[in-house]
Amino acid sequence: MKAAPLPDARDRRIPVLDGYRVLMVFVVSWFHIWQQSWLTPRIGRVSLDFLVRAGYMPVDATILLSGFLLFLPYARSMLLGDPWPDARRFYQRRAARIVPSYLFITLVMLFAVAIPQGAYSSVGRMLGDVVAHLTFTFTFFRETYLGSPLGGSSWTLCVEAQMYLLFPLLAWLCAKHTSATLLGMALVSAYFRGWCLWHMNEFSMVVNQLISFLDVYALGMACALIYVRLCEKLKRTQKPWQIEAAATLILALSFYAAVRVLNAQAYSGAQANIQAGQMARRPVWALCCAGILMALPFSVGAVRFLFGNRLMRWLSAISMNYYLIHQNLIVQLRHYGIPYSEFQLPNQAGDTVWQWQYTWLSFGLSVLAAILVTVLIEKPFAHLILKSHPKTQHT
C-alpha cells in the first residue's frame, strides 16, 4: 500500500476528516442506543462503559470540525491570496447541505409520530413547536427544546444554522483582527459558562447554546489557519517520514488525553453534575479533539488510509442524515416493542438477547434510513437549491 502524499493547502478535500467525522458520529449514536439498551460494550475483558456513558461529548468534536471546514476557504484567502468566499454562495451551500434533510425529517416526525401519538396538548403548542423548528430557534425555548417530540438530535443543526448566519461576519472580522476575534469568541464562551456554573444549579437550557460553543468554533478556525501554514511550510520537506512520525505521536497523545477526559466525564453523577462537568471540560476536550484533527492529515500512511478510504467517504456522506435519524428511530423501536422481548423493560431485566438484537437493529436501520434520505431527499433537493448558481459546489 503506497502512502498518500502529505496534504496540500489548496486540496478541496481532506480525506482523513471523513473518518474523523464518522468516528465521532458513531460514538454519539452508540451513546443514544446504549441509553435504550443498557448493553455495556467490551473488547475482550476491557469495558468501554466510560465511552458510551460520555458518548455525548463527541458532539463538540463535530462542531470543532465544522468551524475548521467552514473557515478553511477564508484561511486560504488570508494566507494564500485565494478569492474571498462570496457570502451568497456560502449561505446557498449551507442551505443545500442541511435544509432538505432537516425539513423532511422534522415533518416526518410531526405527521408520523407527534400527531398520531397525541404528543401536543393543543394546536397552539404544536404550531409554536413547528415554527421554532422551521426557524432554527427552538433551542431558545424550554418547551420546544426539552419537551419537543420532533426529535432529540436536531439541536446540533439548530446551533449550526445559527452559526452560519454569523459566520461570514466573523470570518471578515477574523481577517481584519485575527487574534482579537478568536480570543474574543473564546472569552465570551468562557465568561458565559463560568457565569452559568457560578450562578445556576440546573444547566439543561444553557449547556448546548451557541454562545457556549463559540470557543470551540474559534479553535476550529484557528486550526484552519495553522493547517494552511503547515501545509505550505511542509510542502517541500525532504524528510516526510519525520513529519509523519511526529504527527502520529501527537495523534496518539491527543487520543490518550481524550480518553482521560472521557473517563473523568463518564462518572460525573447526577444530570446537573454531568452537564456542569461537560461545560467545565469543554475547552480541554476541544483541545484534545483539535490535536487529533490536526495530526490526522500528516500522520503515517496506514492511519491516513484507515481514516480516509472510500468506505469512510461514503459513510461521511450519509453521516448527517444518520445523525438526524438515529435517535428518533431507536426511540420509536422501543415505543413499538421492536424487537420483541418477553420482558416489559428488557434493558432493566438484563435480556441480553434483546439487547444485542436491539443494538444491531438500531445501527442497521439507521444506516438504511440515512441512505434513503440522502439519495431520495438531500441530493435531489440540494441540486435544485444549487442549480440557480452553477458555480456553487455542494460541499
Secondary structure in CASP SS format (residue, H / E / C, confidence):
PFRMAT SS
TARGET T0000
AUTHOR 0000-0000-0000
METHOD secondary structure of the structure
MODEL  1
M C 1.00
K C 1.00
A C 1.00
A C 1.00
P C 1.00
L C 1.00
P C 1.00
D C 1.00
A C 1.00
R C 1.00
D C 1.00
R C 1.00
R C 1.00
I C 1.00
P C 1.00
V H 1.00
L H 1.00
D H 1.00
G H 1.00
Y H 1.00
R H 1.00
V H 1.00
L H 1.00
M H 1.00
V H 1.00
F H 1.00
V H 1.00
V H 1.00
S H 1.00
W H 1.00
F H 1.00
H H 1.00
I H 1.00
W H 1.00
Q H 1.00
Q H 1.00
S H 1.00
W C 1.00
L C 1.00
T C 1.00
P C 1.00
R E 1.00
I E 1.00
G C 1.00
R C 1.00
V E 1.00
S E 1.00
L C 1.00
D H 1.00
F H 1.00
L H 1.00
V H 1.00
R H 1.00
A C 1.00
G C 1.00
Y C 1.00
M C 1.00
P H 1.00
V H 1.00
D H 1.00
A H 1.00
T H 1.00
I H 1.00
L H 1.00
L H 1.00
S H 1.00
G H 1.00
F H 1.00
L H 1.00
L H 1.00
F H 1.00
L H 1.00
P H 1.00
Y H 1.00
A H 1.00
R H 1.00
S H 1.00
M H 1.00
L H 1.00
L H 1.00
G C 1.00
D C 1.00
P C 1.00
W C 1.00
P C 1.00
D C 1.00
A H 1.00
R H 1.00
R H 1.00
F H 1.00
Y H 1.00
Q H 1.00
R H 1.00
R H 1.00
A H 1.00
A H 1.00
R H 1.00
I H 1.00
V H 1.00
P H 1.00
S H 1.00
Y H 1.00
L H 1.00
F H 1.00
I H 1.00
T H 1.00
L H 1.00
V H 1.00
M H 1.00
L H 1.00
F H 1.00
A H 1.00
V H 1.00
A H 1.00
I C 1.00
P C 1.00
Q C 1.00
G C 1.00
A C 1.00
Y C 1.00
S C 1.00
S C 1.00
V H 1.00
G H 1.00
R H 1.00
M H 1.00
L H 1.00
G H 1.00
D H 1.00
V H 1.00
V H 1.00
A H 1.00
H H 1.00
L H 1.00
T C 1.00
F C 1.00
T C 1.00
F H 1.00
T H 1.00
F H 1.00
F C 1.00
R H 1.00
E H 1.00
T H 1.00
Y H 1.00
L H 1.00
G C 1.00
S C 1.00
P C 1.00
L C 1.00
G C 1.00
G C 1.00
S C 1.00
S C 1.00
W H 1.00
T H 1.00
L H 1.00
C H 1.00
V H 1.00
E H 1.00
A H 1.00
Q H 1.00
M H 1.00
Y H 1.00
L H 1.00
L H 1.00
F H 1.00
P H 1.00
L H 1.00
L H 1.00
A H 1.00
W H 1.00
L H 1.00
C H 1.00
A H 1.00
K H 1.00
H C 1.00
T H 1.00
S H 1.00
A H 1.00
T H 1.00
L H 1.00
L H 1.00
G H 1.00
M H 1.00
A H 1.00
L H 1.00
V H 1.00
S H 1.00
A H 1.00
Y H 1.00
F H 1.00
R H 1.00
G H 1.00
W H 1.00
C H 1.00
L H 1.00
W H 1.00
H H 1.00
M C 1.00
N C 1.00
E C 1.00
F C 1.00
S C 1.00
M C 1.00
V C 1.00
V C 1.00
N C 1.00
Q C 1.00
L H 1.00
I H 1.00
S H 1.00
F H 1.00
L H 1.00
D H 1.00
V H 1.00
Y H 1.00
A H 1.00
L H 1.00
G H 1.00
M H 1.00
A H 1.00
C H 1.00
A H 1.00
L H 1.00
I H 1.00
Y H 1.00
V H 1.00
R H 1.00
L H 1.00
C H 1.00
E H 1.00
K H 1.00
L H 1.00
K C 1.00
R C 1.00
T C 1.00
Q C 1.00
K C 1.00
P H 1.00
W H 1.00
Q H 1.00
I H 1.00
E H 1.00
A H 1.00
A H 1.00
A H 1.00
T H 1.00
L H 1.00
I H 1.00
L H 1.00
A H 1.00
L H 1.00
S H 1.00
F H 1.00
Y H 1.00
A H 1.00
A H 1.00
V H 1.00
R H 1.00
V H 1.00
L H 1.00
N H 1.00
A H 1.00
Q H 1.00
A H 1.00
Y C 1.00
S C 1.00
G C 1.00
A C 1.00
Q H 1.00
A H 1.00
N H 1.00
I H 1.00
Q H 1.00
A H 1.00
G H 1.00
Q H 1.00
M H 1.00
A H 1.00
R H 1.00
R H 1.00
P H 1.00
V H 1.00
W H 1.00
A H 1.00
L H 1.00
C H 1.00
C H 1.00
A H 1.00
G H 1.00
I H 1.00
L H 1.00
M H 1.00
A H 1.00
L H 1.00
P H 1.00
F H 1.00
S C 1.00
V C 1.00
G H 1.00
A H 1.00
V H 1.00
R H 1.00
F H 1.00
L H 1.00
F H 1.00
G H 1.00
N C 1.00
R H 1.00
L H 1.00
M H 1.00
R H 1.00
W H 1.00
L H 1.00
S H 1.00
A H 1.00
I H 1.00
S H 1.00
M H 1.00
N H 1.00
Y H 1.00
Y H 1.00
L H 1.00
I H 1.00
H H 1.00
Q H 1.00
N H 1.00
L H 1.00
I H 1.00
V H 1.00
Q H 1.00
L H 1.00
R H 1.00
H H 1.00
Y C 1.00
G C 1.00
I C 1.00
P C 1.00
Y C 1.00
S C 1.00
E C 1.00
F C 1.00
Q C 1.00
L C 1.00
P H 1.00
N H 1.00
Q H 1.00
A H 1.00
G C 1.00
D C 1.00
T H 1.00
V H 1.00
W H 1.00
Q H 1.00
W H 1.00
Q H 1.00
Y H 1.00
T H 1.00
W H 1.00
L H 1.00
S H 1.00
F H 1.00
G H 1.00
L H 1.00
S H 1.00
V H 1.00
L H 1.00
A H 1.00
A H 1.00
I H 1.00
L H 1.00
V H 1.00
T H 1.00
V H 1.00
L H 1.00
I H 1.00
E H 1.00
K H 1.00
P H 1.00
F H 1.00
A H 1.00
H H 1.00
L H 1.00
I H 1.00
L H 1.00
K H 1.00
S C 1.00
H C 1.00
P C 1.00
K C 1.00
T C 1.00
Q C 1.00
H C 1.00
T C 1.00
END
